Amino acid sequence: MAKQMKTDSDTIPGEVDAMSFEAAMAELEAIVQNLEGGQVDLDASIALYSRGALLKRHCETKLNAASEKVEKIVADSAGNAQATEPADIQ
């Protein structure tokens, strides 16, 4: 079985990594609209697709980090908050 090597394309560039989730999603939505419109030539489409893949991975990373921070409040039988524990989000 071939061992998969990490390449430069596996890392998120600093300028994408610095983007907020909302900014990355807005750019990703614009890319999808451009690609779906069919008015972009092949080379530009490939570049847009590559950029979109980076933005998608960045958004997924941000969402995963946020979901790990979400906590739920555990209540006792009287309804009083007792403790927090990591949310079981899946």
Biopython code that builds the backbone (N, CA, C, O; Angstrom):
import numpy as np
from Bio.PDB.StructureBuilder import StructureBuilder

atoms = [
    (1, "MET", "N", (0.839, -1.172, 0.000)),
    (1, "MET", "CA", (0.000, 0.000, 0.000)),
    (1, "MET", "C", (0.885, 1.237, 0.000)),
    (1, "MET", "O", (1.814, 1.328, 0.803)),
    (2, "ALA", "N", (0.617, 2.178, -0.873)),
    (2, "ALA", "CA", (1.442, 3.377, -1.006)),
    (2, "ALA", "C", (1.223, 4.314, 0.176)),
    (2, "ALA", "O", (0.098, 4.515, 0.632)),
    (3, "LYS", "N", (2.317, 4.877, 0.659)),
    (3, "LYS", "CA", (2.244, 5.831, 1.754)),
    (3, "LYS", "C", (1.954, 7.212, 1.178)),
    (3, "LYS", "O", (2.611, 7.648, 0.233)),
    (4, "GLN", "N", (0.963, 7.898, 1.756)),
    (4, "GLN", "CA", (0.580, 9.203, 1.251)),
    (4, "GLN", "C", (1.497, 10.252, 1.859)),
    (4, "GLN", "O", (1.646, 10.327, 3.079)),
    (5, "MET", "N", (2.114, 11.065, 0.999)),
    (5, "MET", "CA", (3.019, 12.104, 1.460)),
    (5, "MET", "C", (2.260, 13.417, 1.542)),
    (5, "MET", "O", (1.391, 13.696, 0.715)),
    (6, "LYS", "N", (2.591, 14.218, 2.539)),
    (6, "LYS", "CA", (1.972, 15.530, 2.685)),
    (6, "LYS", "C", (2.642, 16.484, 1.701)),
    (6, "LYS", "O", (3.868, 16.575, 1.648)),
    (7, "THR", "N", (1.830, 17.187, 0.928)),
    (7, "THR", "CA", (2.352, 18.125, -0.053)),
    (7, "THR", "C", (1.940, 19.532, 0.326)),
    (7, "THR", "O", (1.151, 19.730, 1.250)),
    (8, "ASP", "N", (2.477, 20.512, -0.390)),
    (8, "ASP", "CA", (2.112, 21.906, -0.147)),
    (8, "ASP", "C", (0.620, 22.129, -0.314)),
    (8, "ASP", "O", (0.052, 23.006, 0.338)),
    (9, "SER", "N", (-0.031, 21.350, -1.181)),
    (9, "SER", "CA", (-1.456, 21.521, -1.401)),
    (9, "SER", "C", (-2.277, 21.033, -0.212)),
    (9, "SER", "O", (-3.474, 21.306, -0.133)),
    (10, "ASP", "N", (-1.631, 20.301, 0.728)),
    (10, "ASP", "CA", (-2.322, 19.825, 1.925)),
    (10, "ASP", "C", (-2.414, 20.892, 3.002)),
    (10, "ASP", "O", (-3.193, 20.752, 3.945)),
    (11, "THR", "N", (-1.631, 21.958, 2.877)),
    (11, "THR", "CA", (-1.641, 23.006, 3.883)),
    (11, "THR", "C", (-2.467, 24.179, 3.388)),
    (11, "THR", "O", (-2.586, 24.425, 2.188)),
    (12, "ILE", "N", (-3.028, 24.890, 4.344)),
    (12, "ILE", "CA", (-3.845, 26.056, 3.997)),
    (12, "ILE", "C", (-2.939, 27.281, 4.021)),
    (12, "ILE", "O", (-2.281, 27.536, 5.030)),
    (13, "PRO", "N", (-2.892, 28.042, 2.933)),
    (13, "PRO", "CA", (-2.050, 29.242, 2.887)),
    (13, "PRO", "C", (-2.423, 30.220, 4.003)),
    (13, "PRO", "O", (-3.575, 30.272, 4.435)),
    (14, "GLY", "N", (-1.442, 30.988, 4.459)),
    (14, "GLY", "CA", (-1.647, 31.925, 5.553)),
    (14, "GLY", "C", (-2.765, 32.908, 5.323)),
    (14, "GLY", "O", (-3.511, 33.223, 6.251)),
    (15, "GLU", "N", (-2.902, 33.406, 4.096)),
    (15, "GLU", "CA", (-3.955, 34.398, 3.836)),
    (15, "GLU", "C", (-5.341, 33.778, 3.924)),
    (15, "GLU", "O", (-6.295, 34.474, 4.271)),
    (16, "VAL", "N", (-5.481, 32.508, 3.627)),
    (16, "VAL", "CA", (-6.768, 31.827, 3.801)),
    (16, "VAL", "C", (-6.965, 31.494, 5.272)),
    (16, "VAL", "O", (-8.060, 31.666, 5.807)),
    (17, "ASP", "N", (-5.916, 31.021, 5.925)),
    (17, "ASP", "CA", (-5.992, 30.659, 7.329)),
    (17, "ASP", "C", (-6.374, 31.854, 8.204)),
    (17, "ASP", "O", (-6.992, 31.679, 9.254)),
    (18, "ALA", "N", (-6.013, 33.055, 7.781)),
    (18, "ALA", "CA", (-6.320, 34.264, 8.553)),
    (18, "ALA", "C", (-7.762, 34.740, 8.355)),
    (18, "ALA", "O", (-8.228, 35.616, 9.084)),
    (19, "MET", "N", (-8.466, 34.173, 7.381)),
    (19, "MET", "CA", (-9.835, 34.603, 7.086)),
    (19, "MET", "C", (-10.803, 34.133, 8.162)),
    (19, "MET", "O", (-10.637, 33.064, 8.749)),
    (20, "SER", "N", (-11.818, 34.957, 8.407)),
    (20, "SER", "CA", (-12.898, 34.524, 9.288)),
    (20, "SER", "C", (-13.728, 33.478, 8.546)),
    (20, "SER", "O", (-13.664, 33.361, 7.322)),
    (21, "PHE", "N", (-14.496, 32.735, 9.307)),
    (21, "PHE", "CA", (-15.383, 31.749, 8.706)),
    (21, "PHE", "C", (-16.324, 32.423, 7.711)),
    (21, "PHE", "O", (-16.528, 31.931, 6.601)),
    (22, "GLU", "N", (-16.900, 33.562, 8.128)),
    (22, "GLU", "CA", (-17.882, 34.259, 7.291)),
    (22, "GLU", "C", (-17.268, 34.759, 5.987)),
    (22, "GLU", "O", (-17.892, 34.662, 4.930)),
    (23, "ALA", "N", (-16.055, 35.291, 6.055)),
    (23, "ALA", "CA", (-15.391, 35.775, 4.842)),
    (23, "ALA", "C", (-15.062, 34.614, 3.902)),
    (23, "ALA", "O", (-15.227, 34.720, 2.687)),
    (24, "ALA", "N", (-14.600, 33.515, 4.477)),
    (24, "ALA", "CA", (-14.271, 32.348, 3.658)),
    (24, "ALA", "C", (-15.523, 31.774, 3.002)),
    (24, "ALA", "O", (-15.490, 31.389, 1.833)),
    (25, "MET", "N", (-16.621, 31.715, 3.744)),
    (25, "MET", "CA", (-17.877, 31.213, 3.169)),
    (25, "MET", "C", (-18.381, 32.121, 2.055)),
    (25, "MET", "O", (-18.857, 31.635, 1.029)),
    (26, "ALA", "N", (-18.282, 33.428, 2.243)),
    (26, "ALA", "CA", (-18.737, 34.366, 1.215)),
    (26, "ALA", "C", (-17.933, 34.182, -0.066)),
    (26, "ALA", "O", (-18.496, 34.173, -1.161)),
    (27, "GLU", "N", (-16.622, 34.035, 0.069)),
    (27, "GLU", "CA", (-15.788, 33.826, -1.122)),
    (27, "GLU", "C", (-16.092, 32.474, -1.758)),
    (27, "GLU", "O", (-16.143, 32.364, -2.983)),
    (28, "LEU", "N", (-16.289, 31.465, -0.953)),
    (28, "LEU", "CA", (-16.614, 30.138, -1.472)),
    (28, "LEU", "C", (-17.937, 30.160, -2.233)),
    (28, "LEU", "O", (-18.054, 29.543, -3.292)),
    (29, "GLU", "N", (-18.926, 30.862, -1.705)),
    (29, "GLU", "CA", (-20.218, 30.984, -2.398)),
    (29, "GLU", "C", (-20.062, 31.701, -3.736)),
    (29, "GLU", "O", (-20.692, 31.317, -4.721)),
    (30, "ALA", "N", (-19.229, 32.737, -3.778)),
    (30, "ALA", "CA", (-18.986, 33.447, -5.036)),
    (30, "ALA", "C", (-18.306, 32.542, -6.057)),
    (30, "ALA", "O", (-18.624, 32.586, -7.246)),
    (31, "ILE", "N", (-17.374, 31.727, -5.589)),
    (31, "ILE", "CA", (-16.688, 30.784, -6.485)),
    (31, "ILE", "C", (-17.681, 29.787, -7.057)),
    (31, "ILE", "O", (-17.664, 29.510, -8.256)),
    (32, "VAL", "N", (-18.541, 29.249, -6.211)),
    (32, "VAL", "CA", (-19.541, 28.275, -6.673)),
    (32, "VAL", "C", (-20.448, 28.911, -7.725)),
    (32, "VAL", "O", (-20.751, 28.286, -8.742)),
    (33, "GLN", "N", (-20.879, 30.134, -7.491)),
    (33, "GLN", "CA", (-21.732, 30.825, -8.465)),
    (33, "GLN", "C", (-21.014, 31.007, -9.794)),
    (33, "GLN", "O", (-21.607, 30.804, -10.853)),
    (34, "ASN", "N", (-19.741, 31.388, -9.744)),
    (34, "ASN", "CA", (-18.970, 31.562, -10.982)),
    (34, "ASN", "C", (-18.830, 30.247, -11.737)),
    (34, "ASN", "O", (-18.993, 30.201, -12.956)),
    (35, "LEU", "N", (-18.527, 29.179, -11.005)),
    (35, "LEU", "CA", (-18.362, 27.882, -11.657)),
    (35, "LEU", "C", (-19.682, 27.355, -12.209)),
    (35, "LEU", "O", (-19.718, 26.785, -13.300)),
    (36, "GLU", "N", (-20.764, 27.544, -11.461)),
    (36, "GLU", "CA", (-22.071, 27.083, -11.938)),
    (36, "GLU", "C", (-22.555, 27.896, -13.125)),
    (36, "GLU", "O", (-23.312, 27.391, -13.954)),
    (37, "GLY", "N", (-22.128, 29.150, -13.218)),
    (37, "GLY", "CA", (-22.542, 30.004, -14.327)),
    (37, "GLY", "C", (-21.983, 29.562, -15.664)),
    (37, "GLY", "O", (-22.545, 29.882, -16.711)),
    (38, "GLY", "N", (-20.879, 28.829, -15.636)),
    (38, "GLY", "CA", (-20.314, 28.294, -16.864)),
    (38, "GLY", "C", (-19.660, 29.317, -17.774)),
    (38, "GLY", "O", (-19.367, 29.015, -18.931)),
    (39, "GLN", "N", (-19.431, 30.503, -17.280)),
    (39, "GLN", "CA", (-18.837, 31.555, -18.104)),
    (39, "GLN", "C", (-17.335, 31.705, -17.892)),
    (39, "GLN", "O", (-16.733, 32.648, -18.404)),
    (40, "VAL", "N", (-16.726, 30.794, -17.149)),
    (40, "VAL", "CA", (-15.305, 30.861, -16.825)),
    (40, "VAL", "C", (-14.565, 29.841, -17.678)),
    (40, "VAL", "O", (-15.007, 28.700, -17.816)),
    (41, "ASP", "N", (-13.413, 30.261, -18.262)),
    (41, "ASP", "CA", (-12.665, 29.323, -19.093)),
    (41, "ASP", "C", (-12.042, 28.215, -18.238)),
    (41, "ASP", "O", (-12.046, 28.294, -17.010)),
    (42, "LEU", "N", (-11.515, 27.197, -18.888)),
    (42, "LEU", "CA", (-11.034, 26.000, -18.202)),
    (42, "LEU", "C", (-9.941, 26.303, -17.188)),
    (42, "LEU", "O", (-10.016, 25.849, -16.046)),
    (43, "ASP", "N", (-8.923, 27.068, -17.588)),
    (43, "ASP", "CA", (-7.822, 27.360, -16.668)),
    (43, "ASP", "C", (-8.307, 28.130, -15.449)),
    (43, "ASP", "O", (-7.890, 27.838, -14.328)),
    (44, "ALA", "N", (-9.175, 29.102, -15.653)),
    (44, "ALA", "CA", (-9.724, 29.872, -14.530)),
    (44, "ALA", "C", (-10.601, 28.978, -13.661)),
    (44, "ALA", "O", (-10.612, 29.127, -12.440)),
    (45, "SER", "N", (-11.330, 28.061, -14.267)),
    (45, "SER", "CA", (-12.169, 27.140, -13.513)),
    (45, "SER", "C", (-11.330, 26.257, -12.596)),
    (45, "SER", "O", (-11.696, 26.013, -11.446)),
    (46, "ILE", "N", (-10.210, 25.785, -13.113)),
    (46, "ILE", "CA", (-9.320, 24.950, -12.311)),
    (46, "ILE", "C", (-8.768, 25.746, -11.132)),
    (46, "ILE", "O", (-8.723, 25.247, -10.008)),
    (47, "ALA", "N", (-8.352, 26.974, -11.390)),
    (47, "ALA", "CA", (-7.835, 27.828, -10.315)),
    (47, "ALA", "C", (-8.916, 28.123, -9.283)),
    (47, "ALA", "O", (-8.652, 28.087, -8.081)),
    (48, "LEU", "N", (-10.129, 28.414, -9.743)),
    (48, "LEU", "CA", (-11.236, 28.682, -8.823)),
    (48, "LEU", "C", (-11.569, 27.433, -7.997)),
    (48, "LEU", "O", (-11.818, 27.524, -6.795)),
    (49, "TYR", "N", (-11.571, 26.293, -8.642)),
    (49, "TYR", "CA", (-11.866, 25.043, -7.936)),
    (49, "TYR", "C", (-10.830, 24.786, -6.847)),
    (49, "TYR", "O", (-11.179, 24.393, -5.734)),
    (50, "SER", "N", (-9.562, 25.009, -7.166)),
    (50, "SER", "CA", (-8.488, 24.810, -6.184)),
    (50, "SER", "C", (-8.650, 25.756, -5.002)),
    (50, "SER", "O", (-8.503, 25.355, -3.847)),
    (51, "ARG", "N", (-8.954, 27.011, -5.299)),
    (51, "ARG", "CA", (-9.173, 27.994, -4.241)),
    (51, "ARG", "C", (-10.391, 27.587, -3.395)),
    (51, "ARG", "O", (-10.365, 27.682, -2.168)),
    (52, "GLY", "N", (-11.433, 27.144, -4.057)),
    (52, "GLY", "CA", (-12.628, 26.708, -3.352)),
    (52, "GLY", "C", (-12.360, 25.529, -2.437)),
    (52, "GLY", "O", (-12.914, 25.458, -1.340)),
    (53, "ALA", "N", (-11.519, 24.606, -2.871)),
    (53, "ALA", "CA", (-11.176, 23.450, -2.039)),
    (53, "ALA", "C", (-10.449, 23.901, -0.772)),
    (53, "ALA", "O", (-10.696, 23.370, 0.311)),
    (54, "LEU", "N", (-9.553, 24.879, -0.907)),
    (54, "LEU", "CA", (-8.855, 25.420, 0.264)),
    (54, "LEU", "C", (-9.832, 26.105, 1.214)),
    (54, "LEU", "O", (-9.772, 25.917, 2.429)),
    (55, "LEU", "N", (-10.731, 26.902, 0.642)),
    (55, "LEU", "CA", (-11.717, 27.612, 1.469)),
    (55, "LEU", "C", (-12.642, 26.631, 2.179)),
    (55, "LEU", "O", (-12.976, 26.823, 3.348)),
    (56, "LYS", "N", (-13.052, 25.591, 1.481)),
    (56, "LYS", "CA", (-13.926, 24.568, 2.080)),
    (56, "LYS", "C", (-13.228, 23.906, 3.255)),
    (56, "LYS", "O", (-13.822, 23.744, 4.321)),
    (57, "ARG", "N", (-11.979, 23.525, 3.069)),
    (57, "ARG", "CA", (-11.228, 22.870, 4.139)),
    (57, "ARG", "C", (-11.042, 23.821, 5.326)),
    (57, "ARG", "O", (-11.123, 23.398, 6.479)),
    (58, "HIS", "N", (-10.795, 25.096, 5.044)),
    (58, "HIS", "CA", (-10.651, 26.099, 6.101)),
    (58, "HIS", "C", (-11.951, 26.238, 6.884)),
    (58, "HIS", "O", (-11.934, 26.286, 8.114)),
    (59, "CYS", "N", (-13.080, 26.302, 6.176)),
    (59, "CYS", "CA", (-14.382, 26.418, 6.844)),
    (59, "CYS", "C", (-14.669, 25.182, 7.693)),
    (59, "CYS", "O", (-15.174, 25.300, 8.810)),
    (60, "GLU", "N", (-14.353, 24.011, 7.176)),
    (60, "GLU", "CA", (-14.560, 22.786, 7.943)),
    (60, "GLU", "C", (-13.715, 22.788, 9.217)),
    (60, "GLU", "O", (-14.184, 22.374, 10.278)),
    (61, "THR", "N", (-12.479, 23.252, 9.111)),
    (61, "THR", "CA", (-11.596, 23.336, 10.277)),
    (61, "THR", "C", (-12.171, 24.283, 11.316)),
    (61, "THR", "O", (-12.183, 23.973, 12.507)),
    (62, "LYS", "N", (-12.654, 25.451, 10.861)),
    (62, "LYS", "CA", (-13.260, 26.425, 11.781)),
    (62, "LYS", "C", (-14.497, 25.830, 12.458)),
    (62, "LYS", "O", (-14.677, 25.986, 13.666)),
    (63, "LEU", "N", (-15.341, 25.157, 11.693)),
    (63, "LEU", "CA", (-16.549, 24.556, 12.267)),
    (63, "LEU", "C", (-16.206, 23.457, 13.275)),
    (63, "LEU", "O", (-16.827, 23.369, 14.335)),
    (64, "ASN", "N", (-15.235, 22.633, 12.951)),
    (64, "ASN", "CA", (-14.831, 21.571, 13.878)),
    (64, "ASN", "C", (-14.290, 22.158, 15.181)),
    (64, "ASN", "O", (-14.590, 21.659, 16.265)),
    (65, "ALA", "N", (-13.493, 23.216, 15.068)),
    (65, "ALA", "CA", (-12.962, 23.859, 16.269)),
    (65, "ALA", "C", (-14.081, 24.450, 17.109)),
    (65, "ALA", "O", (-14.059, 24.357, 18.336)),
    (66, "ALA", "N", (-15.057, 25.057, 16.450)),
    (66, "ALA", "CA", (-16.178, 25.653, 17.176)),
    (66, "ALA", "C", (-17.024, 24.580, 17.853)),
    (66, "ALA", "O", (-17.455, 24.763, 18.992)),
    (67, "SER", "N", (-17.262, 23.477, 17.178)),
    (67, "SER", "CA", (-18.097, 22.425, 17.770)),
    (67, "SER", "C", (-17.426, 21.796, 18.982)),
    (67, "SER", "O", (-18.108, 21.337, 19.899)),
    (68, "GLU", "N", (-16.087, 21.769, 18.996)),
    (68, "GLU", "CA", (-15.371, 21.234, 20.149)),
    (68, "GLU", "C", (-15.523, 22.138, 21.370)),
    (68, "GLU", "O", (-15.407, 21.675, 22.504)),
    (69, "LYS", "N", (-15.781, 23.419, 21.142)),
    (69, "LYS", "CA", (-15.918, 24.372, 22.237)),
    (69, "LYS", "C", (-17.337, 24.428, 22.805)),
    (69, "LYS", "O", (-17.560, 24.935, 23.905)),
    (70, "VAL", "N", (-18.280, 23.904, 22.045)),
    (70, "VAL", "CA", (-19.670, 23.951, 22.493)),
    (70, "VAL", "C", (-19.836, 23.036, 23.703)),
    (70, "VAL", "O", (-19.395, 21.887, 23.709)),
    (71, "GLU", "N", (-20.470, 23.571, 24.696)),
    (71, "GLU", "CA", (-20.739, 22.768, 25.892)),
    (71, "GLU", "C", (-22.237, 22.758, 26.147)),
    (71, "GLU", "O", (-22.961, 23.675, 25.762)),
    (72, "LYS", "N", (-22.670, 21.721, 26.790)),
    (72, "LYS", "CA", (-24.066, 21.683, 27.173)),
    (72, "LYS", "C", (-24.154, 21.713, 28.690)),
    (72, "LYS", "O", (-23.265, 21.227, 29.389)),
    (73, "ILE", "N", (-25.212, 22.276, 29.173)),
    (73, "ILE", "CA", (-25.420, 22.370, 30.612)),
    (73, "ILE", "C", (-26.169, 21.128, 31.068)),
    (73, "ILE", "O", (-27.184, 20.745, 30.487)),
    (74, "VAL", "N", (-25.658, 20.518, 32.102)),
    (74, "VAL", "CA", (-26.290, 19.339, 32.665)),
    (74, "VAL", "C", (-27.127, 19.805, 33.855)),
    (74, "VAL", "O", (-26.608, 20.445, 34.770)),
    (75, "ALA", "N", (-28.404, 19.488, 33.842)),
    (75, "ALA", "CA", (-29.304, 19.904, 34.917)),
    (75, "ALA", "C", (-29.633, 18.730, 35.817)),
    (75, "ALA", "O", (-29.700, 17.581, 35.380)),
    (76, "ASP", "N", (-29.837, 19.050, 37.085)),
    (76, "ASP", "CA", (-30.263, 18.010, 38.010)),
    (76, "ASP", "C", (-31.774, 17.830, 37.908)),
    (76, "ASP", "O", (-32.421, 18.483, 37.090)),
    (77, "SER", "N", (-32.329, 16.964, 38.719)),
    (77, "SER", "CA", (-33.756, 16.671, 38.636)),
    (77, "SER", "C", (-34.636, 17.884, 38.935)),
    (77, "SER", "O", (-35.795, 17.925, 38.524)),
    (78, "ALA", "N", (-34.092, 18.872, 39.649)),
    (78, "ALA", "CA", (-34.856, 20.088, 39.959)),
    (78, "ALA", "C", (-34.704, 21.144, 38.875)),
    (78, "ALA", "O", (-35.319, 22.208, 38.942)),
    (79, "GLY", "N", (-33.885, 20.845, 37.878)),
    (79, "GLY", "CA", (-33.697, 21.795, 36.774)),
    (79, "GLY", "C", (-32.580, 22.788, 37.002)),
    (79, "GLY", "O", (-32.424, 23.729, 36.224)),
    (80, "ASN", "N", (-31.794, 22.598, 38.060)),
    (80, "ASN", "CA", (-30.677, 23.498, 38.342)),
    (80, "ASN", "C", (-29.432, 23.044, 37.589)),
    (80, "ASN", "O", (-29.147, 21.851, 37.492)),
    (81, "ALA", "N", (-28.702, 24.013, 37.061)),
    (81, "ALA", "CA", (-27.473, 23.688, 36.350)),
    (81, "ALA", "C", (-26.452, 23.119, 37.318)),
    (81, "ALA", "O", (-26.199, 23.702, 38.372)),
    (82, "GLN", "N", (-25.875, 22.000, 36.969)),
    (82, "GLN", "CA", (-24.900, 21.332, 37.827)),
    (82, "GLN", "C", (-23.477, 21.444, 37.285)),
    (82, "GLN", "O", (-22.543, 21.701, 38.044)),
    (83, "ALA", "N", (-23.311, 21.256, 36.011)),
    (83, "ALA", "CA", (-21.974, 21.230, 35.433)),
    (83, "ALA", "C", (-22.086, 21.383, 33.934)),
    (83, "ALA", "O", (-23.178, 21.365, 33.367)),
    (84, "THR", "N", (-20.966, 21.529, 33.321)),
    (84, "THR", "CA", (-20.948, 21.526, 31.855)),
    (84, "THR", "C", (-20.083, 20.373, 31.406)),
    (84, "THR", "O", (-19.185, 19.929, 32.121)),
    (85, "GLU", "N", (-20.362, 19.906, 30.237)),
    (85, "GLU", "CA", (-19.577, 18.845, 29.636)),
    (85, "GLU", "C", (-19.548, 19.085, 28.140)),
    (85, "GLU", "O", (-20.444, 19.727, 27.592)),
    (86, "PRO", "N", (-18.524, 18.572, 27.478)),
    (86, "PRO", "CA", (-18.483, 18.777, 26.025)),
    (86, "PRO", "C", (-19.736, 18.251, 25.360)),
    (86, "PRO", "O", (-20.248, 17.192, 25.724)),
    (87, "ALA", "N", (-20.223, 18.987, 24.396)),
    (87, "ALA", "CA", (-21.407, 18.552, 23.672)),
    (87, "ALA", "C", (-21.062, 17.365, 22.799)),
    (87, "ALA", "O", (-19.958, 17.278, 22.262)),
    (88, "ASP", "N", (-21.995, 16.462, 22.659)),
    (88, "ASP", "CA", (-21.828, 15.286, 21.810)),
    (88, "ASP", "C", (-22.457, 15.621, 20.462)),
    (88, "ASP", "O", (-23.613, 15.288, 20.200)),
    (89, "ILE", "N", (-21.670, 16.289, 19.607)),
    (89, "ILE", "CA", (-22.182, 16.750, 18.305)),
    (89, "ILE", "C", (-21.593, 15.859, 17.232)),
    (89, "ILE", "O", (-20.378, 15.802, 17.048)),
    (90, "GLN", "N", (-22.475, 15.161, 16.524)),
    (90, "GLN", "CA", (-22.005, 14.332, 15.420)),
    (90, "GLN", "C", (-23.073, 14.151, 14.408)),
    (90, "GLN", "O", (-22.861, 13.477, 13.400)),
]
sb = StructureBuilder()
sb.init_structure("model")
sb.init_model(0)
sb.init_chain("A")
sb.init_seg("    ")
for serial, (resi, resn, name, xyz) in enumerate(atoms, 1):
    if name == "N":
        sb.init_residue(resn, " ", resi, " ")
    sb.init_atom(name, np.array(xyz, "f"), 0.0, 1.0, " ", f" {name:<3s}", serial, name[0])
structure = sb.get_structure()
